[in-house]
Amino acid sequence: MSRFVSLPRVAGLALALSLVTGAVSAEPVFDAPANGFRGQVSARNENVVPGSTAEVTGRAFVPGQQVTLLRGATVLNETPYVVDAQGNFKASVQVPADAVPGQQPLVVRASNPAAAAVVALRVSPHLPLSGQGDFQQTSGKLVQGLYQSAYSAGSNALFVTSAVGRPPVTQSQLLKVDPKTLKVVKAITPAQVPDAKGGSVFAVYGVGVDDANGNVWVSNTRQDTVAVYRQSDLSLVHQFPVGAVPHARDVVVDAKHGKVFASAAGEDHLSVFDAKTFKALEPITLASGVDDEKFVPMSLVLDEASGKLFTVSIGTPEAAVIDVASGKVDKVIDLGNAISASGVAFDAKQNRLYVASQGTDNLLIVDVASGKVLHDVPVGAGALNVAFEPVSGLAYVTNRGAGTVTVVNGEGKVVGNLDGGTFPNHVREDGKGNVFAVNKSRGAEDPKGDRITRITPAKR
């Protein structure tokens, strides 16, 4: 979203626009500005690709203002949009078929009174579906609001989280699912938050398994904390207090060292706990290599054999390599073309990171030793999470906006682009050749949403 500024602060821009559009008018160039103007504009659709239509909306404008959209010197609407009595406008923008994917800057120009702004319209790459015959897919409906899953070899079970809506969240479940039948074996609703309004519960989002102690850890993002449940019956083992992990997202367990790591999305650190005693240990601070910016951790992936933990930053184009024994950051890798990186996976055999980025709709394959980006692969709108499956050597990317799961090999080649249903949200491997993708729905009646899908390369 972009905030407008009154014309005196963008006088050069207004004059330039007048020149490039060839406007000839008796009206003064420096006409009445919108002093104190607080208009806001956004340009977003779930999947804007070349040849499609995007929606641009504005609010808090001056009723009656006329709005013109430009890309470079090209006017996108010959007839200006008129702001309604509530201060809003809505515009449909036709994206040309030859548009180059990326963050496309649009100039939004308002008149009577005058203001202007630049807003980014993200044009995503369009990948047609492909490779369906090369993969076996088995899907099952679970519950509304699926977020993440994690496979436990010790229990031979999937643990899946779900949460519905915005605070106060009253509908949330932790599920134990049979990985073969994809049927729910056990389900529980977390306890209510003490003294919370609206009957909100400790809703579960991220999930990680601790086979050494028979536990499953979850993140309670809305309450800024984490919790521990028993794998066998999903009974609550320990609920950490509100505020223990600010905006907790991912959680992973290092059984070898008896440590648990949780990403504090929005902060610049990982929270660390003892897996047996649940005692909070020294957090791991992640310093950004970008001047005046903050490394904001998102997904986590652990390579237990090497003792390395990896995470990516949604705030900067960076990934971090952490030594779990010492709790020290080994290196921070500059990713380059990564906006809002959120997903990370690791290929231990090749020592490569796989990074999915929502803002650039791509998958980066990175050599950890050198820090070099080996491949930059367009995968689809809203590349959110990624899993590396070691048996096949393939990476699976969930593209939330495109509604696809893109399969990429180690050479950066797309070998399949599968229908992921509504809002593919997360994907996790089991180490046996399978990955499990979960998606969210547009509502309780959406037949393509709230599903878990097992994906395996077809046998030849």
C-alpha positions as CSV (number, residue, x, y, z in Angstrom):
1,M,0.0,0.0,0.0
2,S,1.3,3.5,-0.8
3,R,0.4,6.8,0.8
4,F,-0.3,9.8,-1.4
5,V,1.7,13.1,-0.9
6,S,0.4,16.5,-1.8
7,L,1.6,18.0,-5.0
8,P,4.2,20.5,-3.6
9,R,6.3,17.6,-2.4
10,V,6.2,16.0,-5.8
11,A,6.3,19.1,-8.0
12,G,9.0,17.6,-10.2
13,L,7.0,14.5,-10.8
14,A,3.9,16.5,-11.7
15,L,5.8,18.6,-14.1
16,A,7.5,15.5,-15.7
17,L,4.1,13.8,-16.1
18,S,2.7,16.9,-17.8
19,L,5.6,16.9,-20.3
20,V,5.7,13.1,-21.1
21,T,1.9,13.0,-21.6
22,G,1.9,16.0,-23.8
23,A,-0.7,17.8,-21.7
24,V,-1.5,21.3,-22.9
25,S,-3.8,23.2,-20.7
26,A,-4.6,26.7,-19.6
27,E,-4.6,25.5,-16.0
28,P,-1.5,26.3,-14.0
29,V,1.1,23.5,-13.5
30,F,1.2,24.3,-9.8
31,D,-2.6,24.2,-9.1
32,A,-4.2,23.7,-5.7
33,P,-2.6,20.9,-3.8
34,A,-4.4,18.5,-1.5
35,N,-2.9,19.8,1.7
36,G,-3.2,17.3,4.6
37,F,-4.2,14.6,2.1
38,R,-4.2,11.0,3.6
39,G,-5.2,8.9,0.6
40,Q,-3.9,5.4,0.3
41,V,-3.8,3.1,-2.7
42,S,-3.1,-0.6,-3.2
43,A,-2.5,-2.8,-6.2
44,R,-2.9,-6.4,-5.5
45,N,-4.6,-9.6,-6.8
46,E,-3.8,-13.1,-5.9
47,N,-2.3,-14.0,-9.2
48,V,-1.6,-11.1,-11.6
49,V,0.1,-12.6,-14.7
50,P,0.8,-11.1,-18.2
51,G,-2.5,-10.9,-20.1
52,S,-4.6,-10.7,-16.9
53,T,-6.5,-8.0,-15.1
54,A,-5.3,-6.4,-11.9
55,E,-7.3,-4.3,-9.4
56,V,-6.1,-1.0,-8.0
57,T,-8.1,0.5,-5.1
58,G,-7.9,3.7,-3.2
59,R,-9.4,5.0,0.0
60,A,-9.4,8.2,2.1
61,F,-9.4,10.3,-1.0
62,V,-11.2,13.6,-1.5
63,P,-14.7,12.9,-2.9
64,G,-14.9,14.0,-6.5
65,Q,-11.1,13.8,-7.2
66,Q,-10.2,12.4,-10.6
67,V,-7.6,9.7,-10.7
68,T,-5.3,8.7,-13.6
69,L,-3.0,5.7,-13.6
70,L,0.3,5.7,-15.6
71,R,3.0,3.1,-16.3
72,G,6.0,5.2,-17.4
73,A,4.6,7.7,-20.0
74,T,1.6,5.5,-20.9
75,V,-1.8,6.5,-19.5
76,L,-3.6,3.3,-18.5
77,N,-7.1,4.8,-18.3
78,E,-8.2,7.3,-20.9
79,T,-11.2,8.3,-18.7
80,P,-10.2,9.3,-15.2
81,Y,-11.7,7.4,-12.3
82,V,-13.9,9.6,-10.1
83,V,-13.6,9.2,-6.3
84,D,-17.0,8.4,-4.7
85,A,-18.7,10.2,-1.8
86,Q,-16.9,7.8,0.7
87,G,-13.5,8.8,-0.6
88,N,-12.9,5.5,-2.5
89,F,-12.2,4.4,-6.0
90,K,-11.7,1.0,-7.7
91,A,-9.8,0.5,-11.0
92,S,-9.3,-2.4,-13.3
93,V,-5.9,-2.5,-15.1
94,Q,-5.3,-4.7,-18.1
95,V,-1.8,-6.1,-17.9
96,P,-0.4,-6.6,-21.4
97,A,0.5,-10.0,-22.6
98,D,4.1,-9.0,-23.1
99,A,4.5,-7.5,-19.6
100,V,7.7,-8.5,-17.9
101,P,7.1,-10.2,-14.5
102,G,8.3,-8.2,-11.5
103,Q,7.4,-5.2,-9.3
104,Q,6.0,-2.8,-11.8
105,P,5.8,0.8,-10.6
106,L,2.5,2.6,-11.4
107,V,2.1,6.4,-11.0
108,V,-1.2,7.3,-9.4
109,R,-2.1,10.9,-10.2
110,A,-5.1,12.7,-8.6
111,S,-6.4,16.1,-9.5
112,N,-8.9,18.7,-8.0
113,P,-7.1,18.9,-5.6
114,A,-3.7,17.5,-6.8
115,A,-1.7,14.7,-5.3
116,A,0.5,11.8,-6.6
117,A,2.1,8.6,-5.6
118,V,3.9,5.6,-6.9
119,V,2.6,2.1,-6.1
120,A,4.1,-1.3,-7.1
121,L,2.0,-3.8,-9.0
122,R,3.5,-7.3,-8.8
123,V,3.2,-9.1,-12.1
124,S,3.9,-12.8,-11.5
125,P,5.2,-15.4,-14.0
126,H,2.6,-17.7,-15.5
127,L,3.5,-21.4,-15.5
128,P,1.0,-23.7,-17.1
129,L,0.2,-27.0,-15.3
130,S,2.6,-29.7,-16.3
131,G,3.9,-33.1,-15.3
132,Q,0.8,-34.5,-13.7
133,G,1.5,-37.9,-15.1
134,D,4.9,-38.0,-13.4
135,F,3.6,-37.7,-9.9
136,Q,1.1,-39.6,-7.8
137,Q,-1.2,-37.4,-5.8
138,T,-3.5,-38.6,-3.0
139,S,-5.6,-36.0,-1.3
140,G,-7.9,-35.9,1.8
141,K,-10.2,-33.2,3.3
142,L,-9.2,-32.3,6.9
143,V,-10.5,-29.2,8.7
144,Q,-10.7,-25.5,8.0
145,G,-7.7,-23.3,8.3
146,L,-4.8,-25.6,7.7
147,Y,-1.4,-24.1,8.2
148,Q,1.5,-26.5,8.5
149,S,2.4,-30.2,8.9
150,A,5.3,-32.2,10.3
151,Y,6.1,-35.9,10.0
152,S,7.2,-38.0,12.9
153,A,9.2,-41.2,12.1
154,G,8.9,-42.3,15.7
155,S,5.1,-42.2,15.7
156,N,4.7,-42.7,11.9
157,A,2.2,-39.9,12.0
158,L,1.6,-36.4,10.5
159,F,0.9,-33.6,12.9
160,V,-1.1,-30.8,11.3
161,T,-2.1,-27.4,12.6
162,S,-5.2,-25.3,11.8
163,A,-6.6,-22.0,12.9
164,V,-9.5,-20.0,11.4
165,G,-9.9,-16.2,11.2
166,R,-8.3,-13.2,12.9
167,P,-8.3,-12.5,16.6
168,P,-10.0,-13.5,18.7
169,V,-9.3,-16.9,17.2
170,T,-11.8,-19.4,18.7
171,Q,-11.5,-22.2,16.1
172,S,-8.2,-24.1,16.1
173,Q,-7.1,-27.7,16.1
174,L,-4.0,-29.8,16.4
175,L,-4.5,-33.0,14.3
176,K,-2.7,-36.4,14.3
177,V,-3.1,-37.8,10.8
178,D,-2.3,-41.2,9.3
179,P,0.2,-40.6,6.5
180,K,-1.1,-43.5,4.5
181,T,-4.8,-43.0,4.6
182,L,-4.7,-39.2,5.3
183,K,-7.4,-39.8,7.9
184,V,-7.5,-37.9,11.3
185,V,-6.5,-40.2,14.1
186,K,-6.8,-37.7,16.9
187,A,-7.8,-34.0,17.1
188,I,-7.8,-31.5,20.0
189,T,-8.7,-27.9,20.4
190,P,-6.2,-25.9,22.4
191,A,-7.1,-24.4,25.8
192,Q,-8.6,-20.9,26.1
193,V,-6.3,-18.0,26.8
194,P,-6.7,-16.9,30.4
195,D,-8.4,-13.5,30.7
196,A,-8.7,-13.1,27.0
197,K,-11.7,-11.5,25.4
198,G,-14.0,-13.3,23.0
199,G,-13.1,-16.8,24.2
200,S,-9.9,-17.0,22.1
201,V,-7.7,-20.1,22.3
202,F,-4.0,-20.8,22.0
203,A,-4.4,-21.2,18.3
204,V,-1.7,-23.4,16.6
205,Y,0.2,-22.5,13.5
206,G,3.8,-23.8,13.1
207,V,4.7,-27.3,14.1
208,G,7.8,-29.5,14.8
209,V,8.3,-33.0,16.2
210,D,10.5,-34.2,19.0
211,D,10.8,-37.9,18.6
212,A,13.4,-38.2,21.3
213,N,10.9,-37.1,24.0
214,G,7.7,-38.1,22.2
215,N,6.5,-34.5,21.9
216,V,5.2,-32.2,19.3
217,W,5.9,-28.5,19.5
218,V,3.6,-25.8,18.1
219,S,3.7,-22.0,17.7
220,N,0.9,-19.9,19.1
221,T,1.4,-17.0,16.8
222,R,-1.4,-14.8,18.0
223,Q,-0.3,-15.1,21.6
224,D,3.4,-14.7,20.9
225,T,4.3,-18.0,22.4
226,V,4.8,-21.8,21.9
227,A,3.4,-25.0,23.4
228,V,4.2,-28.7,23.8
229,Y,1.9,-31.6,23.3
230,R,2.3,-35.4,23.7
231,Q,2.5,-37.2,20.3
232,S,0.6,-40.2,21.6
233,D,-2.7,-38.6,22.6
234,L,-2.1,-34.9,22.0
235,S,-2.4,-34.1,25.7
236,L,-0.9,-30.8,26.7
237,V,2.6,-31.1,28.2
238,H,3.5,-27.5,28.6
239,Q,2.0,-24.2,27.6
240,F,4.6,-21.3,27.6
241,P,3.3,-18.0,28.8
242,V,2.0,-15.3,26.5
243,G,4.9,-13.3,25.1
244,A,7.5,-16.0,25.2
245,V,8.2,-15.8,21.5
246,P,7.1,-12.6,19.7
247,H,4.9,-13.6,16.7
248,A,6.2,-17.1,16.8
249,R,6.2,-18.8,13.3
250,D,8.3,-21.9,12.7
251,V,9.6,-24.3,15.3
252,V,12.2,-27.1,14.9
253,V,13.6,-29.6,17.3
254,D,17.3,-30.7,17.4
255,A,17.1,-34.0,19.2
256,K,20.9,-34.5,19.1
257,H,21.6,-31.4,21.2
258,G,18.2,-31.3,23.0
259,K,17.3,-27.9,21.8
260,V,14.2,-26.3,20.3
261,F,14.3,-23.3,18.0
262,A,11.4,-20.9,17.2
263,S,11.5,-18.0,14.8
264,A,10.3,-14.7,16.2
265,A,8.9,-13.2,13.0
266,G,9.0,-9.4,13.3
267,E,12.0,-9.5,15.6
268,D,15.7,-10.2,14.8
269,H,16.3,-13.4,16.7
270,L,15.4,-17.0,17.3
271,S,14.1,-18.2,20.6
272,V,15.8,-21.3,22.0
273,F,14.5,-23.8,24.6
274,D,15.7,-26.9,26.3
275,A,13.7,-29.8,24.9
276,K,13.4,-31.7,28.2
277,T,13.2,-29.0,30.9
278,F,11.5,-26.4,28.6
279,K,13.8,-23.8,30.1
280,A,14.5,-20.7,27.9
281,L,18.0,-20.6,26.7
282,E,20.1,-17.8,25.2
283,P,18.3,-16.5,22.1
284,I,20.2,-16.3,18.8
285,T,20.5,-12.8,17.4
286,L,20.5,-12.5,13.6
287,A,22.4,-9.4,12.4
288,S,21.6,-8.2,8.9
289,G,24.4,-7.3,6.5
290,V,22.1,-4.7,4.9
291,D,22.7,-1.2,6.4
292,D,20.0,0.0,8.8
293,E,17.8,-3.1,8.1
294,K,16.7,-6.0,10.3
295,F,17.0,-9.7,9.7
296,V,13.5,-11.0,10.3
297,P,13.5,-14.8,10.5
298,M,10.7,-16.9,8.9
299,S,11.0,-20.6,8.0
300,L,13.5,-22.8,9.7
301,V,15.2,-26.0,8.5
302,L,17.6,-28.2,10.5
303,D,20.3,-30.5,9.2
304,E,20.9,-32.6,12.3
305,A,23.9,-34.5,10.9
306,S,26.0,-31.4,10.3
307,G,24.5,-29.5,13.3
308,K,23.5,-26.6,11.1
309,L,20.2,-24.6,11.3
310,F,19.1,-22.4,8.4
311,T,16.6,-19.5,8.2
312,V,15.7,-16.8,5.8
313,S,14.7,-13.1,6.3
314,I,11.4,-11.7,5.1
315,G,12.7,-8.2,5.7
316,T,16.0,-8.4,3.8
317,P,17.3,-10.6,0.9
318,E,19.3,-12.8,3.3
319,A,19.7,-16.3,4.7
320,A,21.5,-17.3,7.8
321,V,23.6,-20.4,8.7
322,I,23.7,-21.2,12.4
323,D,25.8,-23.7,14.4
324,V,23.3,-25.3,16.8
325,A,25.9,-26.5,19.3
326,S,27.4,-23.1,19.9
327,G,24.3,-21.0,19.1
328,K,26.4,-18.8,16.9
329,V,25.7,-17.5,13.4
330,D,28.3,-19.0,11.0
331,K,27.4,-16.7,8.1
332,V,24.7,-14.5,6.5
333,I,24.3,-15.1,2.8
334,D,23.2,-12.3,0.4
335,L,20.4,-13.8,-1.7
336,G,20.1,-11.0,-4.3
337,N,16.8,-11.4,-6.1
338,A,14.6,-12.2,-3.1
339,I,11.8,-10.0,-1.8
340,S,9.9,-11.3,1.2
341,A,11.7,-14.6,1.4
342,S,9.7,-17.0,3.6
343,G,10.4,-20.6,2.8
344,V,13.7,-22.5,3.2
345,A,14.8,-26.1,2.6
346,F,18.3,-27.8,2.6
347,D,19.9,-30.4,0.4
348,A,22.6,-32.0,2.7
349,K,24.2,-34.0,-0.1
350,Q,24.9,-31.0,-2.3
351,N,25.1,-28.5,0.6
352,R,22.5,-26.3,-1.1
353,L,19.8,-24.1,0.2
354,Y,16.4,-23.7,-1.5
355,V,14.7,-20.4,-0.8
356,A,11.1,-19.5,-1.8
357,S,10.2,-15.8,-1.9
358,Q,6.7,-14.3,-2.0
359,G,7.6,-10.9,-3.4
360,T,9.7,-12.2,-6.4
361,D,7.7,-15.4,-7.0
362,N,10.8,-17.5,-7.4
363,L,12.9,-20.3,-6.0
364,L,16.6,-19.6,-5.4
365,I,19.1,-22.5,-5.3
366,V,22.1,-21.4,-3.3
367,D,25.5,-23.0,-2.7
368,V,26.1,-22.7,1.0
369,A,29.9,-22.9,1.0
370,S,30.4,-20.0,-1.5
371,G,27.1,-18.2,-0.9
372,K,26.6,-18.1,-4.7
373,V,23.1,-18.2,-6.2
374,L,23.3,-21.1,-8.7
375,H,19.7,-20.9,-10.1
376,D,16.9,-18.4,-10.0
377,V,13.7,-20.2,-11.0
378,P,10.3,-18.5,-11.6
379,V,7.7,-20.7,-10.0
380,G,4.4,-18.7,-9.6
381,A,2.6,-16.1,-7.6
382,G,3.3,-16.0,-3.9
383,A,6.0,-18.7,-3.5
384,L,5.5,-19.3,0.2
385,N,7.2,-22.5,1.4
386,V,9.5,-25.2,0.0
387,A,10.6,-28.7,1.0
388,F,13.5,-30.7,-0.4
389,E,12.9,-34.4,-0.8
390,P,16.2,-36.3,-0.5
391,V,15.2,-39.6,-2.1
392,S,14.3,-38.0,-5.5
393,G,16.4,-34.9,-5.1
394,L,13.5,-32.7,-6.0
395,A,12.3,-29.5,-4.3
396,Y,8.5,-28.7,-4.0
397,V,7.3,-25.1,-3.8
398,T,3.8,-24.1,-2.6
399,N,2.7,-21.0,-4.5
400,R,-0.2,-19.5,-2.6
401,G,-1.3,-17.0,-5.2
402,A,-1.0,-19.3,-8.2
403,G,-2.6,-22.2,-6.5
404,T,0.2,-24.6,-7.6
405,V,2.9,-26.8,-6.3
406,T,6.0,-26.4,-8.5
407,V,8.6,-29.2,-8.6
408,V,12.2,-28.3,-9.4
409,N,15.3,-30.4,-9.8
410,G,18.8,-29.6,-8.7
411,E,19.7,-28.0,-12.0
412,G,16.9,-25.4,-11.6
413,K,14.6,-27.1,-14.1
414,V,10.8,-27.2,-13.5
415,V,9.9,-30.9,-13.9
416,G,6.3,-30.5,-12.8
417,N,3.7,-27.7,-12.0
418,L,0.9,-29.4,-10.1
419,D,-2.6,-28.1,-9.2
420,G,-2.3,-27.3,-5.5
421,G,-6.0,-26.4,-4.9
422,T,-7.0,-23.2,-3.1
423,F,-4.2,-21.3,-1.4
424,P,-1.3,-23.9,-1.0
425,N,0.2,-23.0,2.3
426,H,2.9,-25.4,3.3
427,V,4.8,-28.5,2.3
428,R,6.9,-31.0,4.3
429,E,8.9,-34.1,3.4
430,D,8.9,-37.4,5.3
431,G,12.4,-38.6,4.2
432,K,10.9,-41.6,2.4
433,G,10.1,-40.2,-1.0
434,N,6.9,-38.4,-0.1
435,V,5.9,-34.8,0.5
436,F,2.8,-33.5,2.2
437,A,1.2,-30.3,1.0
438,V,-1.6,-28.5,2.9
439,N,-3.8,-25.8,1.6
440,K,-6.3,-23.3,2.9
441,S,-9.8,-22.6,1.6
442,R,-12.0,-19.6,0.7
443,G,-14.5,-20.8,3.2
444,A,-16.0,-23.9,4.8
445,E,-17.8,-25.0,1.5
446,D,-14.7,-24.7,-0.7
447,P,-14.2,-28.3,-2.2
448,K,-10.6,-27.5,-3.2
449,G,-9.4,-26.1,0.1
450,D,-8.5,-27.4,3.6
451,R,-6.9,-30.5,2.1
452,I,-3.7,-32.4,2.7
453,T,-2.1,-34.0,-0.4
454,R,0.6,-36.6,-0.5
455,I,2.8,-36.2,-3.6
456,T,5.3,-38.9,-4.8
457,P,7.1,-39.3,-8.1
458,A,5.3,-41.9,-10.2
459,K,7.1,-45.2,-10.5
460,R,8.5,-46.0,-14.0
